[in-house]
């Protein structure tokens, strides 16, 4: 099986101050594995999109793309736009981190591994329970090619640790 195509999606609304730190905290091996890191700026008024572009230029992060919603779509609207983009680009795995640092980039690699091994199609964690992630959240999701699919309760299984997995592709929203 070839290596999965990975994208990192960062929703951002007025995150000019926190976004560079989030990008800095993404482990280099995760940055290297990602074909695209994309920020979806939800019509911020603080220059979040320009901060992201400046970061790309200063750090030479060629995989970083910045998309700006013309009007504020809200958190859910930004996610829908991002997952549509990821599906259209054919990504196998999408990692979602927040521009305001709610999700812990340092834990992404551990969440990617069960997906890479074929043990899970969805991984998500708790910002409360994860060691070293108090106050942070993180999520990794493989987008479903079936936009109207929903989480199957029987497919969900709990692990006796900080991660939950689902063993079949799913989406928790309608595109």
C-alpha positions in Angstrom: 0.0 0.0 0.0 1.5 3.4 -0.9 2.0 6.1 1.7 -1.3 7.9 2.4 -1.7 11.5 1.1 -1.8 13.7 4.2 -3.1 17.3 4.6 -3.1 19.5 7.7 -6.1 21.8 8.0 -6.0 24.8 10.3 -9.2 26.7 10.8 -8.4 30.2 12.0 -10.5 33.2 13.1 -8.6 36.2 14.4 -5.6 34.0 15.2 -2.8 36.4 14.1 -1.1 36.1 17.4 -1.3 32.4 17.9 -1.0 30.9 14.4 2.8 31.1 14.1 3.2 29.2 17.3 0.8 26.5 16.2 2.8 26.1 12.9 6.1 26.1 14.8 4.8 23.3 17.1 3.9 20.9 14.2 6.7 18.2 14.4 9.0 18.4 11.4 8.3 14.7 10.5 4.6 15.5 10.3 5.3 18.6 8.2 7.4 16.5 5.8 4.7 13.9 5.5 2.0 16.4 4.7 1.5 17.3 1.0 -0.4 20.4 2.0 -0.8 22.4 5.2 -3.7 24.8 4.7 -5.1 27.6 6.8 -8.7 28.5 6.3 -9.1 32.1 7.5 -12.7 32.7 8.3 -12.8 36.4 7.3 -10.6 37.5 10.2 -10.3 41.2 11.0 -6.8 40.9 12.5 -4.7 40.0 9.4 -4.6 36.2 10.1 -4.3 35.4 6.4 -1.3 37.8 6.0 0.4 36.4 9.1 0.1 32.9 7.5 1.5 34.1 4.2 4.4 35.9 5.9 5.1 32.7 7.9 5.3 30.8 4.6 7.7 33.2 3.1 9.9 33.6 6.3 10.1 29.8 7.0 10.2 28.6 3.4 7.2 26.3 4.1 6.2 25.6 0.5 3.4 23.2 1.5 1.6 26.0 3.4 -1.4 27.4 1.6 -3.8 30.1 2.8 -7.4 30.3 1.9 -9.6 33.2 3.1 -13.4 33.0 3.3 -14.9 36.1 1.7 -17.4 36.2 4.6 -17.4 34.5 8.0 -18.8 31.0 7.6 -18.4 30.0 11.2 -16.5 27.1 12.5 -18.7 24.5 10.8 -18.7 26.3 7.5 -15.0 26.5 7.5 -14.7 22.8 8.2 -17.1 22.0 5.4 -15.1 24.1 3.0 -11.8 22.5 4.2 -13.1 18.9 3.9 -14.5 19.6 0.4 -11.1 20.9 -0.6 -9.4 17.8 0.9 -11.8 15.4 -0.8 -11.4 17.3 -4.2 -7.6 17.0 -3.8 -7.8 13.3 -3.0 -6.2 13.4 0.4 -6.4 10.1 2.3 -5.9 11.7 5.8 -6.7 15.2 7.1 -5.3 16.4 10.3 -7.2 19.3 11.9 -5.3 21.7 14.2 -6.7 25.0 15.5 -5.1 28.3 14.8 -5.8 29.4 18.4 -3.7 26.5 19.7 -6.6 24.4 21.2 -5.2 21.2 19.6 -1.7 19.9 20.4 0.4 19.5 17.3 2.9 17.5 19.2 0.5 14.5 19.4 -0.3 14.3 15.7 2.2 11.6 14.9 0.7 9.3 17.5 -2.8 9.8 16.1 -1.6 9.2 12.5 0.0 5.8 13.2 -3.2 3.7 13.7 -4.6 5.1 10.5 -1.4 4.4 8.6 -1.4 0.8 10.0 -5.1 0.4 8.8 -6.3 -0.1 12.4 -8.6 3.0 12.3 -10.1 5.4 9.9 -10.8 8.1 12.5 -8.8 9.2 15.5 -9.6 11.9 17.9 -8.3 12.8 21.3 -9.3 14.7 24.4 -7.7 18.0 25.4 -8.4 17.0 29.0 -7.1 13.5 29.1 -4.0 13.6 26.9 -0.7 13.8 28.9 0.9 17.1 28.2 -2.1 18.4 26.3 -4.1 20.0 29.1 -5.9 22.9 27.5 -5.3 21.5 24.0 -7.3 19.4 21.6 -6.3 17.5 18.5 -8.0 15.6 15.8 -7.1 13.5 12.8 -9.8 12.5 10.3 -9.8 10.5 7.1 -12.6 12.2 5.0 -15.3 9.9 3.7 -15.8 9.8 0.0 -19.5 9.5 0.9 -20.6 13.0 2.0 -23.8 11.9 3.6 -22.3 9.1 5.7 -22.7 9.2 9.4 -20.9 7.7 12.4 -22.0 4.1 13.0 -22.3 3.5 16.7 -21.4 -0.2 16.3 -18.2 0.8 14.5 -17.1 3.0 17.3 -14.8 1.4 19.9 -13.3 2.8 23.0 -9.6 2.2 23.8 -8.4 2.1 27.4 -6.3 5.2 26.7 -6.6 8.8 25.7 -7.6 8.1 22.1 -10.9 7.0 20.5 -11.1 5.3 17.1 -13.7 4.4 14.6 -13.0 1.5 12.3 -14.8 2.7 9.2 -14.8 5.9 7.2 -17.3 8.5 8.4 -18.2 12.1 8.5 -20.1 13.9 11.3 -21.6 16.5 9.0 -23.3 16.7 5.7 -21.3 18.5 2.9 
